[in-house]
Amino acid sequence: MKGNYNSIAPFYDFLSKAVFGTAIVNAQQFLIQTIPPKSIVLIVGGGTGWILEEICKVHAEGLQIVYVEPSEKMVAISKKRNAGGNKVSFINEAIQDAAPNNKFDVVITPFLFDNFLPPTAQWVFEKIDRLLVPEGSWLFADFQLVRKSAWWQFIMLKIMYLFFRIVCRIEANHLPDTDVLFDQHEYKLIRSQTFFKNFICSFTYRKSKAIYAT
Ligand SMILES: C[S@@+](CC[C@H](N)C(=O)[O-])C[C@H]1O[C@@H](n2cnc3c(N)ncnc32)[C@H](O)[C@@H]1O
């Protein structure tokens, strides 16, 4: 797997807040409101794990969470988070290598897909899709560029990719088209919001019902 966030794990959240203020947190707070009680939840690329504390504010207990994160430094920080009465199992591996035992009611991919070139994005998408139950929710947050995006967003994204390619050795140099992946796999967009002048998007998708052969 390409990409390693170990070197910036201790100051990742500081950097993210310095650049985006509360937008990254707000985008994920928006998503986690819709997690049903007692769900089995998969978080992929959760970083330092502050999302576990945010989830705990919505559901103090009753969730079973599997947290897949390849950076051991990120996992070490995440393990110190207060997840309340929710049960969290950590898998310190890339999602490509992880083999969770469960199927999930909810999957959360916060700023994960921007790490991947299109072929990896498709592979990872299909793996996560197989782990989600029919009619399960996929909570997706990431950066977006649309036709009407402001010029500074194009430049900011270029600088971010330059930084993360040098510091974390990520493979990607542009955003993969995840809208197409959700369309191709017949996901339904249930809820959406944008943040940071449309540069950040949060989408709640519902997986379609399983189609059984008759
Ligand atoms: C841009 S950071 C976002 C962190 C966090 N979600 C946040 O919003 O603060 C991307 C995270 O995805 C993780 N990641 C990168 N490649 C991954 C992969 N193949 N499988 C799982 N996680 C991955 C990185 O280690 C990193 O913690």
The ligand as a Tripos MOL2 file, in Angstrom:
@<TRIPOS>MOLECULE
LIG
   27    29     1     0     0
SMALL
NO_CHARGES

@<TRIPOS>ATOM
      1 C1         -6.6730   12.6990    4.9490 C.3       1 LIG1
      2 S1         -6.5510   11.6600    6.3500 S.3       1 LIG1
      3 C2         -8.1580   11.8980    7.0800 C.3       1 LIG1
      4 C3         -8.1990   11.5480    8.5520 C.3       1 LIG1
      5 C4         -9.5700   11.7320    9.2290 C.3       1 LIG1
      6 N1        -10.5910   10.9940    8.5410 N.3       1 LIG1
      7 C5         -9.9520   13.1780    9.3360 C.2       1 LIG1
      8 O1        -10.9030   13.5910    8.6690 O.co2     1 LIG1
      9 O2         -9.3350   13.9080   10.1310 O.co2     1 LIG1
     10 C6         -6.6850   10.0930    5.5880 C.3       1 LIG1
     11 C7         -6.6020    8.9270    6.5370 C.3       1 LIG1
     12 O3         -6.8510    7.7500    5.7690 O.3       1 LIG1
     13 C8         -5.8990    6.7670    6.1340 C.3       1 LIG1
     14 N2         -5.7040    5.8980    4.9630 N.ar      1 LIG1
     15 C9         -4.9240    6.1310    3.8830 C.ar      1 LIG1
     16 N3         -4.9540    5.0800    3.0590 N.ar      1 LIG1
     17 C10        -5.7810    4.1570    3.6240 C.ar      1 LIG1
     18 C11        -6.1920    2.8550    3.2480 C.ar      1 LIG1
     19 N4         -5.7620    2.2760    2.1450 N.pl3     1 LIG1
     20 N5         -7.0350    2.1790    4.0940 N.ar      1 LIG1
     21 C12        -7.4780    2.7700    5.2300 C.ar      1 LIG1
     22 N6         -7.1200    4.0090    5.6210 N.ar      1 LIG1
     23 C13        -6.2700    4.6900    4.8330 C.ar      1 LIG1
     24 C14        -4.6540    7.5520    6.4960 C.3       1 LIG1
     25 O4         -3.7660    6.7910    7.3080 O.3       1 LIG1
     26 C15        -5.2440    8.7540    7.1910 C.3       1 LIG1
     27 O5         -5.4070    8.5520    8.5760 O.3       1 LIG1
@<TRIPOS>BOND
     1     1     2 1
     2     2     3 1
     3     2    10 1
     4     3     4 1
     5     4     5 1
     6     5     6 1
     7     5     7 1
     8     7     8 2
     9     7     9 1
    10    10    11 1
    11    11    12 1
    12    11    26 1
    13    12    13 1
    14    13    14 1
    15    13    24 1
    16    14    15 ar
    17    14    23 ar
    18    15    16 ar
    19    16    17 ar
    20    17    18 ar
    21    17    23 ar
    22    18    19 1
    23    18    20 ar
    24    20    21 ar
    25    21    22 ar
    26    22    23 ar
    27    24    25 1
    28    24    26 1
    29    26    27 1
@<TRIPOS>SUBSTRUCTURE
     1 LIG1         1 GROUP 0 **** ****
